[in-house]
Amino acid sequence: MRIPRDLNGVDLARRLGRFGYSITRQSGSHMRLTRIDGGQEKHLTIPAHKPLRVGTLRQILKDVAGQTDQTMEEVLDALG
């Protein structure tokens, strides 16, 4: 599956809720998302830009895949 080219940061933050992430704070144009996994907090920082650059989005998706023990393809399919 291809990485979407028109996804913005706010929409991505909502979609990452499917993986247990929630917005814990926002500072300027960046949002901090937190996921609790096995008693440990895992954090992501994503920009609230529209649209997100492809390289930025790819790195965020790699981080999500690593933190959830899934492949990047599985993450992309779940974000649908």
HELIX and SHEET records of a PDB file:
HELIX    1   1 GLY A    9  ARG A   15  1                                   7    
HELIX    2   2 LEU A   16  PHE A   19  5                                   4    
HELIX    3   3 VAL A   54  THR A   68  1                                  15    
HELIX    4   4 MET A   72  LEU A   79  1                                   8    
SHEET    1   A 3 SER A  22  SER A  27  0                                        
SHEET    2   A 3 HIS A  30  ASP A  37 -1                                        
SHEET    3   A 3 GLN A  40  PRO A  47 -1                                        
END                                                                             
